[in-house]
Amino acid sequence: MLTISNTPSSTAKILTGSNMNPRVRKAEYAVRGELAIRSEAIKVELANGGSFPFQRVVGCNIGNPQALDQKPITFFRQVASLVEYPDLLKDENREIALKLYASDAIDRAKLLLANIGSIGAYSHSQGIPLIRENVARFISDRDGFPADPSKIFLTQGASAGVQLTLQMIVEHPNVGIMIPIPQYPLYTATLAVLDAKPVPYYLDESKAWGLTTDELQRSYDEAAKNKIETRALVIINPGNPTGQCLSEENMREIVEFCKKNRVILLADEVYQTNIYQPEQRPFHSFKKVLKSMGAEYEGFEMISYHSISKGMIGECGRRGGYFECEGLDQSIMNEIYKISSISLCPNVQGQIMVDLMVNPPKKGDPSYDLYKQEYDAIYFSLIKRAKKLEEMFNSLEGCTCNSADGAMYLFPQVRLPKKAIAAAEVAGKAPDQFYCLALLEATGVCMVAGSGFGQVEGTAHFRSTFLPQPELFDGFCAGITKFHAGFMDKYRD
Ligand SMILES: Cc1ncc(COP(=O)(O)O)c(CN[C@@H]2CONC2=O)c1O
């Protein structure tokens, strides 16, 4: 029987909410969900003269440093602008170019273009070979173990790499992928679209968001009881939204867990340079830990992800990153290449930024001093703002907040009064979503509710970046403090 939308004369929409891919409809990405959408609407209302009890919206919902006035690293932008306009690299223009550009930026741009041709051309689908060689060198220098450029794929941000590799693993709807709770919702959203089963393991807030293999095994065994075939374990280290940084010993235990239970390790390491207690909690890559565990781990299957969006770089909008495959069968690598080639190639400026990330100016280079000065200024400012925000959250009634060993976020727990929870229910919102919406309307500060990352049943959290501009930070903290006191009074039991 023809449905209304099939009859030629019908004016009904062909694609509707009821016949679209239900897995797309099921996917949720809280980082840019209701709160972010409302904050964008408020920005427009403010620009059109709307009146709010604040002058500006402060986007603390997303780790997007340059949206909050973090300055880009000069050397990176010099190279990026030179490759966009190769005439500047001609000998006849060298004198003019040197008035604006460091000589090593000019040399780097020339080297890149000698290997790329034009940045307007499609590149190799796996990424520009020279850049993959530089990524391999970066990895081997970092870890002390060799890396193979042919096992590295450059991507449109780490997101694209995560989505592509999960797509490879999810054979059928009963495939399980272990994800941390709280987790970064790229994972739950991608698993929803792929129709896979998220297999949650809980980080322990009372132990600074620690992870135990007992909890991993509990999670795995529970899934197995439900006939879920768990194929991979996602580890985000340093954690998002939780900011913890794993110890080497804990990482070895995790590798052992994966080997014992035959799951592929997916190591999301995009915050590997956002390490704020380098002495007590240095970053170790899973590649290094794995390779230091000896021959019995030969053939262990792992994929590690990195990105230009984080660290002190924050070039989020350029969409650059990579993943390194370890222990995957060559036939699988060929399939990953095939899938990559369907999208032709990652954008070339994003690839160039990956090269700059893994191969920045070195001591003695003309740009090194400025690079180091800019890098350190961002790094120490992040440490200072993280500590200030953590102290502020811990000063709020009913709030406790673990410190951030890494990443860009704090994830405080807030114990809301019963009246607030009841009001949230009436509003049809999760309690922490209700709190964050009220915070946004009162202060212009946009956070993400803990319910968007997953949390222990009955708890309420929210995630905030510590990225607001240093000169606005005290006002930002004061606004939240004032709002919180008012909210708690309004709903006091
Ligand atoms: C753990 C983690 N993995 C991957 C990504 C994807 O990064 P790119 O695709 O940009 O390389 C992010 C981005 N962080 C998001 C974006 O900003 N705030 C967040 O929580 C992330 O936090």
The ligand as an SDF file (V2000), in Angstrom:
LIG
                    3D

 22 23  0  0  0  0  0  0  0  0999 V2000
   38.7300   12.8730   24.9110 C   0  0  0  0  0  0  0  0  0  0  0  0
   38.5220   13.5080   23.5700 C   0  0  0  0  0  0  0  0  0  0  0  0
   38.7420   12.7770   22.4500 N   0  0  0  0  0  0  0  0  0  0  0  0
   38.5750   13.3090   21.2270 C   0  0  0  0  0  0  0  0  0  0  0  0
   38.1600   14.6170   21.0870 C   0  0  0  0  0  0  0  0  0  0  0  0
   37.9550   15.1510   19.6650 C   0  0  0  0  0  0  0  0  0  0  0  0
   38.8840   16.0940   19.3600 O   0  0  0  0  0  0  0  0  0  0  0  0
   39.0940   16.5920   17.8560 P   0  0  0  0  0  0  0  0  0  0  0  0
   38.1110   15.8730   16.9840 O   0  0  0  0  0  0  0  0  0  0  0  0
   38.8580   18.0680   17.9090 O   0  0  0  0  0  0  0  0  0  0  0  0
   40.4960   16.2350   17.5240 O   0  0  0  0  0  0  0  0  0  0  0  0
   37.9060   15.4190   22.2050 C   0  0  0  0  0  0  0  0  0  0  0  0
   37.4500   16.8440   22.0160 C   0  0  0  0  0  0  0  0  0  0  0  0
   37.0260   17.4840   23.1970 N   0  0  0  0  0  0  0  0  0  0  0  0
   35.6770   17.9980   23.1710 C   0  0  0  0  0  0  0  0  0  0  0  0
   35.5630   19.2180   22.3210 C   0  0  0  0  0  0  0  0  0  0  0  0
   35.7310   20.2940   23.3030 O   0  0  0  0  0  0  0  0  0  0  0  0
   35.3260   19.8140   24.5360 N   0  0  0  0  0  0  0  0  0  0  0  0
   35.2560   18.4760   24.5280 C   0  0  0  0  0  0  0  0  0  0  0  0
   34.9370   17.7710   25.4510 O   0  0  0  0  0  0  0  0  0  0  0  0
   38.0950   14.8550   23.4760 C   0  0  0  0  0  0  0  0  0  0  0  0
   37.8630   15.5680   24.6030 O   0  0  0  0  0  0  0  0  0  0  0  0
  1  2  1  0
  2  3  1  0
  2 21  2  0
  3  4  2  0
  4  5  1  0
  5  6  1  0
  5 12  2  0
  6  7  1  0
  7  8  1  0
  8  9  2  0
  8 10  1  0
  8 11  1  0
 12 13  1  0
 12 21  1  0
 13 14  1  0
 14 15  1  0
 15 16  1  0
 15 19  1  0
 16 17  1  0
 17 18  1  0
 18 19  1  0
 19 20  2  0
 21 22  1  0
M  END
$$$$
